[in-house]
Amino acid sequence: MGELVTGDVLVLLAQDVLSLHDADVATRLARAAELLAQPATAVPADARAVFRSAAGMALAQQLARAAQTSMPVLLVGETGTGKEVAAHLVHAWSERKKRPFVAINCAAIPNELMEAELFGYTRGAFSGAVRDYDGRFAAGAGGTVFLDEVDDTPLAFQVKLLRVLEDRLVSRLGEDAERHVDFRLIAATNRDLHALIERGEFGDDLYERLAIVNVELPPLRARVDDIPPLIATFVERFYQEEPAARRRHQVCAVAPAALEVLLRYPWPGNIRELRNTVYAALVHKRAGEELLLSDLPHRLLRPTAARDAVLDERALKAQVDAGRFDLVDAVATLERAALALALDKSGGNATAAARLLGRVGRGAARDPGGTVRAMAARLGLERHVRRR
């Protein structure tokens, strides 16, 4: 795994080589060579850490290095890439591992309750506050607080969160006293925070504080070598959660044809989609020790062929000549891929996505994003559309 650590250093080395006109080039090259010789950061063994691919092992290295500090960490990645698992690993590999890990989904808390839920409140602070409550930050004292979907926090709360990160002082609603609370903050988002900052929807100062350690989680399509061990992990976990299923079957392998389909599928929902697919296949499986092609959902069987066919004329001809082409599947695959890209580019803004998609949702419509929202609902991409 040591060769993966050299990636960033090689960039530095290349920059040094390109700067040969500098007087200290020999010293700089010697320093880069010394960095190249540094051993890799040890990655602790953990059943949740499935990192066999190059991209996965590079991610493991980043998480292990992040665990060695108490600085805030910002986890960035597509939906379903395992950001909460990554946060758990950083906590478990850190010196705070014996203290609490408090996970908070910001999108699940109404904006008007955000401050009370996280900072706490005193009895009588507002209507319905019938007791004192210390808040989620206090619950994470000494440990780690994980803010998932941090982009879904209101600006007023972001200002107060920044002060907590700077001073580690928390004041409950309804009281003036401030209490010192020591916790390590890990935040996560699946959106482009830079775009949100430009639109005035996320604080620049908070971003700079959160992104002291910035870790980007690669999508599953960039971690194909991790798919087989992930499948094995999910199969094992399924039987732990559903022991009665063992009376019907005990899957211990994946048939080659089924594995080929699973490896070629682009997994727009990433690891979460893979897990749900494996679980669904095992729920419906009646018998046998292998996960078969017939056990997989139909949507997985021809996505790559259909996508290639509509984008490549030669592939299209080959599919049509062989009688294997399905126009409905091809159009749906292209439509879903284009919509996902447009929503990602627009930060989930349906109206902006409509403009990126050409004639879709435009024209005389009062709500140009209406068509995009309908498409998203039909294609299972609702979670990528920002709430109005």
N, C-alpha and C positions, 0 to 999 in steps of 0.2 A: 504493500500500500504506500510505501515511501515515495514512489515516483509521482504520486498524485499531488504531493505537497509542493513539488517543484514548479507547478504551473504558474503561480503568481511570480515566483522568483525568476522564471524564464522570461517573463515579460520585462522585469526589471533589467535582466541581463541584456535583452534585446535593446532596451532603451539606452543602456550604457554603450553598447556597440555602435549604436547610431549616433552617439555623441563623442566620437573618437577625437574630435577637435579639442575636447576639454583637457586641461593640463593634468588633472588627477585621474585620468582614465584607468591607469594601471591599478590604483588604489580601489577604484569603484569596481573594477572587474574582479579583483581579489576578494572584495567583500561579497559580491554576488556568488562567487564560487564557494565561499565559506557558507553562505546561506543554503546553497544547493546541497551541501554535505550534512545539513541538519537532519536528524532523524524525524520521522513522521510522528505527529501527535497520536498517542495511544488512544484507541477507541475501545471503551469498556464493553464487555460482553453484555448483551441485553436481548431478551427474546423479542422485543418490539423493534429492534434495529435490524432491518432486512436491507443490507447494502452489499450487493454483489457486483452491480454494474460500476463502470468507471464514474459516472455521474453520481451514483448513490454513495460510493466510497468517498468521493470528494465532498459530498454533503456531510457525511459522517465526520470527516475531519473538521469541517467548519463548526459543526455542533459541539464537538469535543473541545475545540479551542474556545468557543463561546462559554462553555461550562466552567472554564478556568477563571472567569472573571465574575464580577457582580454588576457589570454594566448592563444597561437596557439592551434588549435584542429585538430587532424587527424581522419577523418572518414574512416573506413575500412569496406568493405562488398562486397558481390557479386553484380553483375550488377542487377539493378532494385530494390534494397532494400530500396531506398528512401533517399539516402545520401544528395541530394539537399534540400529535405523537412526537413531533420534533421538540416542542416545548417541554413535554414530559421528559424527554431524554436529556435536554440541557439541565433540567432540574435534578434528575436522578444521577447525573454525572458530576454534579457540583457539590460544594461543601455544604449546601443547604438541603441536601437530600433527605435528612431526617426531620425537617420541618415541613409545614403544610405546603401543598400545591393547590392553589385556588384558581379554578378556571371560570371565566366570565364571558358569556356570549353577549357582546354589546348590542347586537341587533335584536336580541330577545328582550331587552329592557326598554320600556317606553322612555322617551327623552326626559319627560318631566319627573321620572323616578330615578334617573341615572345617578344623580348626586347622592340622594338618600340611600340608595342601595350600596354604593361603593364607599362613601364617606361615613355613613351612619347617621343617626339622629337621636335626639333626646325625647323623652315623653312630652307630648304636647307641642312639639315643634311644628306640626301641621295636623290637619284634620285626619284622624285615623291613626296617629302615632300614639298608641296606648302604652308603650313601653320604651325603654332605652334600647338602642340597637347600635352596636359598634361598627357595623359595615364590613364589606368584603375585604377592604385593604387591611383592616385590623386582623381579620381572620388569617391573613397570609403573613403575619409578623414572623420574621426570621426565615421565611421561606420564599416562595415564588408566586407571583400573581400573573396570570395569563389572561390578557385582554384579546379575545378573538373578535374579528371584524371591528377593529378599532376605528376604521373609517366611518362607522355608523354612530359616532358620538357627536353630540351637538358642540358647536364652537365654544359656547359659554363653559361647558364642562371641560373642554380641552385646555382652556386657560388655567383652570384650577388643577387639572392633572399635571400640567407642566410645573406648577409650583410645588406639587407634592414630589415630583421627581427631583427638583432642585434642592428642596429643603428637608424632605422626608417628614413634613409636618401635616397632620390631618386634623381638621376641625369638623366635628359632627354638626349637622343642622340643628339649630336651636341653642347652641352654646358658643361662647367666645374663646374658650380655652383650646389650645392646640396640643396635640399629643405627637410624640415622635414615634414613627412606625418604620421599622427597617424591613423592607422586602425587595426582592429582585423582580423587575417588571419585564415580561416578555409580551410583545404585541404582535398581532398577525393581521394581514389583509390580503384579499385577492384582487384588489383594485390598484390602479396607478395613482399613488398618492401625489406625485408631481402634478398630474392633471387636475386633481382635486384642489391642490394648493393654488394653481393658476386660476381656478374658478372661484376661489375664496371659500371653498367648502372644507378645507382642512388647514390647520395652523402650521405655518412654515417653521416656527420656533419649536413646536412640539415634534414635528417630523425630525428635525435635526437632533433632538434629544433622544428620540426613540431609536433612530437609525445609527447610533454609535457603533453597534454591531449589526450589520445588515446581512441577512442570510436569505438567498433566493432558492426556493425549493424547485427542482426541475420537474417538469410534467412526466407522467409515467411513460409517455412515448419516447422520452429520452433515457429511460431506464429499463429498456426491454429485458436485459439480463436479470432484472429483479423480479420479473413476472412469475417464473416458476417457483422460487422460494416464497413469494407472497401468496401464491395459490396454496402451497403446502401449509402455510401459516393459517390461512383462512379456513381450510378444510379442518385442520386440527381444532381451531377455535369454534367452528360450527358444532363439532361433536361434543365439545365441552359445554356449550350452551344448550344443545339439543341431544342429550344422551339417549333419548328414546329412538332417535333416528338410526342408531347402531343396530337395532333389531331388523331394519329393512335393508341396510347396506353399510359397508365399511370401505369407503373410497380411500385408496392409498396411492393412486397414480392417476396420471392424465394421459389418455390415449394420444398418440402422435398427431392424428388429424385434428383433434380438439385443441391440442397445444399450439399447433400451427396457426389456427384461427385466433386463438387468444393472444399470440405474439404479434400478429399482423394488425389486429384491431387498433385504431388510434386512441381509444380510451379518453374521450373528451371530458369524462367525469373523473378521470385519473384513478388513484388507488381506491377511493370510496366506491366508484363504479365497478371496479374489479371485484372488490369484496362483496358487494350486493349481487353481482352476477354469479359468483361462486355460491353464495348462500341460496340464491333462487334455484340454481341448478340442483343443489343437494336437497332442497325442500321437495322438489318434484321428482327426484330420482326414486325409482322403485326398488332396484336391486343392482348388485355388481360391485366390483372393486376398482373399476376405472371410471373416470369422468369421460364420457363419450361425446362425440360431435353432436349426437342427437339430444344430449342433455342440455346443450347450450341454447340460449334464446335465438330466435330466427334473425334478429337485427344484427347479430355478430357475423353471420355466415358469409355475407357478400359485401361488406362496406368498402373494403379496399378495392375490389374489382370494380364496383360501381363507380367509386370516386375516380379511379384511373381511367375508366371508360369515358366519362364525361369530360375529362380534362386532356386526354391524349387520343388523337384521332386513330392512331394505329391500334391502341388498346381497344378503342371502341369497335373498330372493324373486326378485330379478333373475337371479341365477345359476341358481336352480332352473328358473325359467320358460324361460331360454335353453338349458337342458340342459347347462350348463357346470360345474355344481357337482359337487365330488368330496368326499364326506363323509370318506373316509379321509384325504385330504390336509388337509382342514380341521381334523380332530381332531388329527392329528399336528403341524400347525403351531401350534395353540393349546397343545398339551401341551408342545412344545419351548420355546415362548416363556415359559410359566408356570414351567416347571422351571428355565430359565436365570435368570429373575428371582429365584426363591426361593433358588437356590444363591448368586447374587450377594449377596442380602440377608443370607444366613446365613454368608457368608464361606467357602462350600464345605462347611459342616457338613451332612451328609445328614439327620441326625435333626432338626435345627432346620428344614431345608428342608421336611421331611415335615409338620411342624406348620403351616408357612405355607401348605401346599397343601391344608389341610382334611383330608379322610378318607384321603388317600393315605398309605399306610405307617403308619397309626395303628391304634387298636383294641387287640386283645390281643397283637399282635406283640411278641416280646421285643426285636427290633431294628427300631424304627419307621423307621429310615433305609434298611432293606434294599430296600424297594420303590423308593425314590428312586435308590439305586445301580443297581438293575436298569434303571430308566427311563433313567438317564444313559448306561448302556452301550448301550442300544437306540437312543437318539436321538443318539449321538455327542457326549455332553457329559461324558464321563469326566474330562476334564482340569479340569473345574470343581469336581469333588468332592475335598475334602481327604482325604489319606491318613490312615487311622486309626493 
